[in-house]
Every structure is written in structure tokens, then in C-alpha cells.
Amino acid sequence: MIEAFNLTVFLFFYLGVRFFGLFYILVKVIKRRITQFDLVVVLTMITATAITVLIIQKAEWWNTIQFFYYAVFLSTIYLAELTYALIKKLKVIGYGLVVVIVLLAIPATIDITQWSMNFPGDAYLPKGEYEALQILKKQPEGIVYSPLFEKSLKNLNSYPFPLYSNGDTAYVTAFSGKQSYLSDILQIRLTGIDYKKRLDKIEKNDCLILKEIDYIYYNNDYKINRKLFDCENHLKMLYGNRTATIYKVIK
């Protein structure tokens, strides 16, 4: 009973006004008006919901919520059918009920719009970093090491945030085309890659890192540990500006 209650609350708040569309599905079932199309759509919705609530993914339990998006989208079909039926059968009262449904949908719509269409955006790539990454892009193929993201960095910057302080991302790879030594740990965990040995070396500033990489890149506001400059493998500066710096590892 507890699980059934939790599932109902989840569906109610996640579907929003689309939740009323579920009642219309029940009405169609009771009146035996379910078509083959309805059967396919409803089974897809049930499958997507089941995957979301029954499967727990290794590493990140919440990632399966993405399967529920199919059910959210498809439930709109029955909300639309419900509003049409209300207008057709109840006339003026039906229009009033539809207006209420629309009004109930406005707060969530505004919230989603603000979240997905905010300007100028949550993060940006500083011009100096872009220029440096373009230089790195022109270098021979190799593995790039850059400092891992730290949450405290966000407090040092104002909104919108530079990419290096906004989250753990693979933006260095995205803009340079070079393979990263270790970045975007969340995605690595999702794909099941064993990253702990490399993470341990990074946390210890182990000189062995320099034997496994070809370049070092960092934003000047968040530099690499100076211990790496005392290692057997020397670092040669390739490029630097006020924003970013690139070193090549001499092996």
C-alpha cells in the first residue's frame, strides 16, 4: 500500500495536469472504446513507467527517470482527448473545466520555460580558454590532463559561470578534440569504467600521471599542483594567456 501510494504521488506530481489524462484512459477502458492504437500507446506508457520505478541502475540510481519521459509525452494525447470530450459534451461547463486545466498547467510551464530557456545561460567558455583550446586542438594527438572539478570553485565566480567551475564536464575534450586523462566522472560511472586508480593518482599528485599523458591544460584560476613540476618528466610550456595555460610533457 505504501509503494502504491508513493507511485500515485510520483505520477501526480511528475505528470502534472497530464495526470487527468490517465482517468480518461480508464473511462475508455470501462466503455470498451480502447483501440489498437490506444493499446500500443498505453502499453508503452506502462513499460516506460515500470522501467523507471522498478529498475535501479548501478552507479547512479536516478538515471532511469529518463525512461519516464516517454510516458509523460504520450499521456498528453489523452489529456487532449479529455479536454475535447469535456467541451463537446458539457459545452459551457466543459469550457470552464478546460480553462481550469490550462490555469493549473501555467505554473509548471513557466518553471520549465525559465529553466530551459534562461539567457545568457548557466555557463560559458571564456574567450581566453577558447583560444587556448584551439591551440591545443592543432597539436599532435595525445592525452590531456586538467584539474578535476571542485564544487568550491563555483563560489569564486559569479553567474553565469565559466565552464571549469560550473560542473564536472569534458569541455576540454569537446573543444580541443583531445582525449582527457580523467573528467566527467558521473558519465564514467554510468558506463562502468574503472576510474579509481587514475583518481587516486590525481589526488596524490603522483608523478606517474606524467608518464601516461602528453599535455596539461588548465584555467589560470585553477592551476595544477606544483608538485608535478618536480617530477622526472619535465613540462614545456606550449601556450599561455591571461586565462589558460598549456604544457607539453617531455618524456
C-alpha positions as CSV (number, residue, x, y, z in Angstrom):
1,M,0.0,0.0,0.0
2,I,2.9,2.3,0.8
3,E,4.5,1.7,-2.6
4,A,1.2,2.2,-4.4
5,F,0.7,5.5,-2.6
6,N,4.3,6.6,-3.4
7,L,3.7,5.7,-7.1
8,T,0.5,7.6,-7.2
9,V,2.1,10.7,-5.7
10,F,5.0,10.4,-8.1
11,L,2.7,10.2,-11.1
12,F,0.5,13.0,-9.9
13,F,3.4,15.5,-9.4
14,Y,5.5,14.4,-12.3
15,L,2.7,14.2,-14.9
16,G,1.1,17.4,-13.7
17,V,-2.2,18.1,-15.5
18,R,-1.5,15.1,-17.7
19,F,-2.4,13.0,-14.7
20,F,-6.1,13.7,-15.6
21,G,-5.5,12.0,-19.0
22,L,-5.0,8.8,-17.0
23,F,-8.6,9.0,-15.8
24,Y,-9.7,9.3,-19.4
25,I,-7.9,6.1,-20.3
26,L,-9.9,4.4,-17.5
27,V,-13.1,5.8,-19.0
28,K,-12.2,4.4,-22.4
29,V,-11.5,1.0,-20.9
30,I,-14.8,1.0,-18.9
31,K,-16.7,2.0,-22.0
32,R,-14.8,-0.5,-24.1
33,R,-13.6,2.2,-26.5
34,I,-9.9,1.1,-26.5
35,T,-8.5,0.9,-30.0
36,Q,-5.4,-0.9,-31.2
37,F,-3.6,2.5,-31.2
38,D,-4.6,3.1,-27.6
39,L,-3.4,-0.4,-26.7
40,V,0.1,0.3,-28.1
41,V,0.3,3.7,-26.5
42,V,-0.9,2.6,-23.1
43,L,1.4,-0.5,-23.1
44,T,4.4,1.8,-24.0
45,M,3.4,4.1,-21.1
46,I,3.2,1.2,-18.7
47,T,6.6,-0.2,-19.8
48,A,8.3,3.2,-19.6
49,T,6.9,3.7,-16.1
50,A,7.8,0.2,-15.0
51,I,11.4,0.7,-16.1
52,T,11.5,3.9,-14.2
53,V,10.2,2.7,-10.9
54,L,11.4,-0.9,-10.8
55,I,15.0,-0.8,-12.2
56,I,17.8,0.7,-10.2
57,Q,20.9,1.5,-12.3
58,K,24.4,0.8,-10.9
59,A,26.3,3.9,-10.0
60,E,23.5,6.4,-10.4
61,W,20.1,5.2,-9.2
62,W,18.2,8.2,-10.6
63,N,19.3,7.9,-14.2
64,T,16.4,5.6,-15.1
65,I,13.9,8.5,-14.7
66,Q,14.7,9.3,-18.4
67,F,12.6,6.4,-19.5
68,F,9.5,8.0,-17.9
69,Y,9.7,10.9,-20.4
70,Y,8.0,8.6,-23.0
71,A,5.0,8.2,-20.7
72,V,4.9,11.9,-20.0
73,F,4.8,12.7,-23.7
74,L,2.3,10.1,-24.6
75,S,-0.1,11.0,-21.7
76,T,-0.6,14.3,-23.4
77,I,-2.6,12.5,-26.1
78,Y,-5.3,11.5,-23.6
79,L,-5.3,14.9,-21.8
80,A,-6.1,16.4,-25.3
81,E,-8.8,13.8,-25.8
82,L,-10.2,14.6,-22.3
83,T,-10.4,18.3,-22.9
84,Y,-12.1,17.8,-26.3
85,A,-14.7,15.4,-24.7
86,L,-15.4,18.0,-22.0
87,I,-16.0,20.7,-24.5
88,K,-18.1,18.5,-26.7
89,K,-20.4,17.1,-24.0
90,L,-20.6,19.7,-21.3
91,K,-20.5,22.8,-23.5
92,V,-20.1,25.9,-21.3
93,I,-19.2,23.9,-18.2
94,G,-16.7,21.9,-20.3
95,Y,-15.0,25.2,-21.4
96,G,-14.8,26.2,-17.8
97,L,-13.1,22.9,-16.8
98,V,-10.7,23.2,-19.7
99,V,-9.8,26.8,-18.5
100,V,-9.1,25.4,-15.0
101,I,-6.8,22.7,-16.5
102,V,-4.9,25.3,-18.5
103,L,-4.5,27.5,-15.4
104,L,-3.2,24.6,-13.4
105,A,-0.6,24.0,-16.2
106,I,0.7,27.5,-16.2
107,P,3.0,27.4,-13.1
108,A,4.8,24.3,-14.2
109,T,5.1,25.6,-17.8
110,I,6.6,28.9,-16.6
111,D,9.1,27.0,-14.4
112,I,10.2,24.7,-17.2
113,T,10.5,27.6,-19.6
114,Q,12.7,29.6,-17.2
115,W,14.9,26.5,-16.6
116,S,15.3,25.6,-20.3
117,M,15.4,29.0,-22.0
118,N,17.3,31.1,-19.5
119,F,19.6,33.7,-21.0
120,P,22.6,34.1,-21.3
121,G,22.8,30.5,-19.9
122,D,24.2,28.8,-16.9
123,A,27.8,28.6,-18.2
124,Y,30.1,29.9,-20.8
125,L,33.6,29.3,-22.2
126,P,35.9,32.3,-21.6
127,K,37.4,33.7,-24.8
128,G,40.9,33.1,-23.5
129,E,40.1,29.4,-22.8
130,Y,38.6,29.0,-26.3
131,E,41.7,30.4,-27.9
132,A,43.9,28.1,-25.8
133,L,41.8,25.1,-26.6
134,Q,42.1,25.9,-30.3
135,I,45.8,25.9,-30.0
136,L,45.6,22.5,-28.2
137,K,43.4,21.2,-31.0
138,K,46.2,21.8,-33.5
139,Q,48.7,19.8,-31.6
140,P,49.5,16.1,-32.4
141,E,47.2,13.5,-30.9
142,G,47.7,12.9,-27.2
143,I,46.1,12.6,-23.8
144,V,45.3,15.8,-21.8
145,Y,45.3,16.2,-18.1
146,S,43.4,19.0,-16.5
147,P,42.4,19.6,-12.8
148,L,39.2,17.9,-11.7
149,F,36.2,19.9,-10.9
150,E,35.7,21.2,-7.3
151,K,32.4,22.5,-6.1
152,S,34.0,25.2,-4.1
153,L,35.2,26.8,-7.4
154,K,31.6,28.0,-8.1
155,N,31.7,30.3,-5.1
156,L,34.7,32.1,-6.6
157,N,32.7,33.1,-9.7
158,S,29.5,35.0,-10.5
159,Y,26.6,33.8,-12.7
160,P,26.9,32.8,-15.5
161,F,29.8,30.5,-14.5
162,P,32.9,29.7,-16.6
163,L,32.7,26.0,-17.6
164,Y,35.6,24.9,-15.5
165,S,33.7,25.9,-12.3
166,N,30.1,25.1,-13.4
167,G,30.3,21.3,-13.2
168,D,32.3,18.2,-13.9
169,T,32.3,18.1,-17.6
170,A,34.5,17.0,-20.5
171,Y,34.6,20.5,-22.1
172,V,38.4,20.3,-22.7
173,T,37.8,17.3,-24.9
174,A,34.8,18.8,-26.5
175,F,36.6,22.0,-27.7
176,S,40.1,20.5,-28.3
177,G,39.2,17.1,-29.8
178,K,41.9,15.5,-27.5
179,Q,41.3,12.6,-25.1
180,S,41.1,13.6,-21.4
181,Y,43.0,11.7,-18.8
182,L,40.1,11.9,-16.4
183,S,37.0,14.1,-16.5
184,D,33.2,14.0,-16.2
185,I,33.3,11.2,-13.6
186,L,29.5,11.0,-13.5
187,Q,29.4,9.7,-17.1
188,I,32.3,7.4,-16.4
189,R,30.4,5.8,-13.5
190,L,27.3,5.4,-15.7
191,T,29.3,3.5,-18.3
192,G,31.0,1.3,-15.7
193,I,34.6,2.3,-16.4
194,D,37.1,1.8,-13.6
195,Y,38.5,5.2,-12.9
196,K,39.6,4.9,-9.2
197,K,43.2,4.2,-10.0
198,R,43.6,7.3,-12.0
199,L,41.6,9.4,-9.5
200,D,43.9,8.1,-6.7
201,K,47.0,9.3,-8.7
202,I,45.4,12.7,-9.3
203,E,44.6,13.1,-5.6
204,K,48.1,12.2,-4.7
205,N,49.7,14.3,-7.5
206,D,51.6,11.2,-8.4
207,C,54.4,11.7,-10.9
208,L,53.2,8.5,-12.8
209,I,50.5,10.7,-14.2
210,L,53.1,12.4,-16.5
211,K,54.1,9.0,-17.9
212,E,50.5,8.5,-19.1
213,I,49.7,11.9,-20.6
214,D,51.0,14.2,-23.3
215,Y,49.6,17.6,-22.4
216,I,48.5,19.5,-19.3
217,Y,45.8,22.2,-19.7
218,Y,44.3,24.4,-17.0
219,N,42.4,27.6,-16.4
220,N,44.8,30.0,-14.7
221,D,42.2,30.5,-11.8
222,Y,42.6,26.8,-11.0
223,K,46.1,25.6,-11.7
224,I,47.6,22.1,-11.4
225,N,49.6,21.2,-8.2
226,R,53.2,22.5,-8.3
227,K,54.4,19.0,-7.3
228,L,54.1,17.9,-10.9
229,F,56.8,20.3,-12.0
230,D,59.3,18.5,-9.8
231,C,58.8,15.1,-11.4
232,E,61.3,13.3,-13.7
233,N,59.3,14.1,-16.8
234,H,59.6,17.8,-17.5
235,L,56.9,20.1,-18.6
236,K,57.5,22.5,-21.5
237,M,55.1,25.5,-21.9
238,L,53.3,25.5,-25.3
239,Y,50.9,28.3,-24.9
240,G,49.6,30.7,-22.3
241,N,47.4,33.8,-22.0
242,R,45.7,35.6,-19.1
243,T,43.0,32.9,-18.9
244,A,44.6,29.5,-19.7
245,T,47.9,27.6,-20.0
246,I,49.1,24.6,-21.9
247,Y,52.1,22.4,-21.1
248,K,53.6,19.5,-23.1
249,V,55.1,16.6,-21.3
250,I,58.7,15.9,-22.3
251,K,59.3,12.1,-21.9
